[in-house]
């Protein structure tokens, strides 16, 4: 049963993957727990539950965030996109397809977070955002090429305990249509052919 | 976690009123630190006042050529802003050196300044900590302190302030503006954090019930050539063990203007004024830079397991100033 609204509970509407869900929440409920336990959207994973691993990455108003450090009540009124909402029907998102084609995972637990994060990384890069790997951050320097170093830095909020980073980096590069270093490209192409 | 009430504020007066209505209320910005501390029981607010809808999310040039940054601007938006990148590139670099893309999309400027130390004794409620429970002791001094303070600490607390953003803001003479029920206030960031002394639980000059509304950067032509360099235990997504924000103007081989601030060495971002005085008007070169670094670090009081930081900071200061001087000579 839903708890009765009180000073510590609220009836809220969460907009997830374009669908509105009315639910009553204890204010202590994180967005992560609301997605998984209340809306049965278990694609978003709980890893560390303290903002250190990125497994719970979801898009809020188009930006990547960690769902474990947000309260569901504070997410009301925002557009939330989870891994369940990134494909178009049966057609996978290009980032999903690249992860599949290049084996950008091993156990798969961090994968939904990796993919949601990568989708946003590609958007952020396209918007011209520099990163800590960017030599010259001045706008006059122009947007940095999305090199493997740039991808690794931008994806550093998503840990993979299996260590699938090599293929993850390649998958992000492929999805971004980025030109990677020759060595990396060779490996990527071998992976795709295998 | 303690149960709590939740309120969303839409204007500053409303936010102050909501906070004032509950002595155990806290402002909630991005939540990247507060929510974590609530989960571990370090913070136990009775209610949260969500300030993310406040109209404080703008970055505006000021009439005198500086920048005014709203308190609810996210780290991401601050780092990506063209005028920040153009006028204060070390500020963009500092912000981008902190946390992860996800956390930078959530975290806000006001919250960054008020984030708490990551000292493992502070974040573990089963341990003593003078910052969390005044008078309970500081186990870090005899215990795990390899990433603790070497400057400005006391026998009561050796924790460091974890901010990267704050180091660049400190170098560039930022002023914090805030609003209270009794009217507005402001404080230079260099005076914003209180000395540790025997009151490590009192961290800032903010009066009770105050809301940070923004940060103002004065014009600083020297900042257009600036750098932030951070050393940490892995290549990305980790707190600093030492960092430097610096700006340098060299003409005819002589230092005309310099700004220098250090991170992860003290309870606050550390403005290196002793080094700046040693550098002003001196010939730009490795010897000058090393002498200035030594002058600043003469006040260092390392603990048994963090003495490396003194060497690290010396080398970091020399390296960053040398890079900036070489850039200026090009």
Boltz contact constraints between the chains, C-beta under 6 A:
constraints:
  - contact:
      token1: [A, 7]
      token2: [B, 5]
      max_distance: 6.0
  - contact:
      token1: [A, 8]
      token2: [B, 3]
      max_distance: 6.0
  - contact:
      token1: [A, 27]
      token2: [B, 4]
      max_distance: 6.0
  - contact:
      token1: [A, 27]
      token2: [B, 6]
      max_distance: 6.0
  - contact:
      token1: [A, 28]
      token2: [B, 1]
      max_distance: 6.0
  - contact:
      token1: [A, 50]
      token2: [B, 36]
      max_distance: 6.0
  - contact:
      token1: [A, 51]
      token2: [B, 36]
      max_distance: 6.0
  - contact:
      token1: [A, 57]
      token2: [B, 102]
      max_distance: 6.0
  - contact:
      token1: [A, 63]
      token2: [B, 105]
      max_distance: 6.0
  - contact:
      token1: [A, 64]
      token2: [B, 101]
      max_distance: 6.0
  - contact:
      token1: [A, 64]
      token2: [B, 102]
      max_distance: 6.0
  - contact:
      token1: [A, 65]
      token2: [B, 102]
      max_distance: 6.0
  - contact:
      token1: [A, 65]
      token2: [B, 105]
      max_distance: 6.0
  - contact:
      token1: [A, 65]
      token2: [B, 106]
      max_distance: 6.0
  - contact:
      token1: [A, 66]
      token2: [B, 102]
      max_distance: 6.0
  - contact:
      token1: [A, 69]
      token2: [B, 31]
      max_distance: 6.0
  - contact:
      token1: [A, 69]
      token2: [B, 32]
      max_distance: 6.0
  - contact:
      token1: [A, 69]
      token2: [B, 35]
      max_distance: 6.0
  - contact:
      token1: [A, 70]
      token2: [B, 31]
      max_distance: 6.0
  - contact:
      token1: [A, 73]
      token2: [B, 6]
      max_distance: 6.0
  - contact:
      token1: [A, 74]
      token2: [B, 50]
      max_distance: 6.0
  - contact:
      token1: [A, 129]
      token2: [B, 80]
      max_distance: 6.0
  - contact:
      token1: [A, 131]
      token2: [B, 96]
      max_distance: 6.0
  - contact:
      token1: [A, 132]
      token2: [B, 96]
      max_distance: 6.0
  - contact:
      token1: [A, 132]
      token2: [B, 97]
      max_distance: 6.0
  - contact:
      token1: [A, 137]
      token2: [B, 85]
      max_distance: 6.0
  - contact:
      token1: [A, 137]
      token2: [B, 89]
      max_distance: 6.0
  - contact:
      token1: [A, 137]
      token2: [B, 92]
      max_distance: 6.0
  - contact:
      token1: [A, 137]
      token2: [B, 93]
      max_distance: 6.0
  - contact:
      token1: [A, 138]
      token2: [B, 85]
      max_distance: 6.0
  - contact:
      token1: [A, 138]
      token2: [B, 86]
      max_distance: 6.0
  - contact:
      token1: [A, 138]
      token2: [B, 89]
      max_distance: 6.0
  - contact:
      token1: [A, 139]
      token2: [B, 82]
      max_distance: 6.0
  - contact:
      token1: [A, 139]
      token2: [B, 85]
      max_distance: 6.0
  - contact:
      token1: [A, 139]
      token2: [B, 86]
      max_distance: 6.0
  - contact:
      token1: [A, 153]
      token2: [B, 236]
      max_distance: 6.0
  - contact:
      token1: [A, 154]
      token2: [B, 101]
      max_distance: 6.0
  - contact:
      token1: [A, 156]
      token2: [B, 100]
      max_distance: 6.0
  - contact:
      token1: [A, 156]
      token2: [B, 236]
      max_distance: 6.0
  - contact:
      token1: [A, 156]
      token2: [B, 237]
      max_distance: 6.0
  - contact:
      token1: [A, 157]
      token2: [B, 100]
      max_distance: 6.0
  - contact:
      token1: [A, 157]
      token2: [B, 101]
      max_distance: 6.0
  - contact:
      token1: [A, 157]
      token2: [B, 102]
      max_distance: 6.0
  - contact:
      token1: [A, 157]
      token2: [B, 237]
      max_distance: 6.0
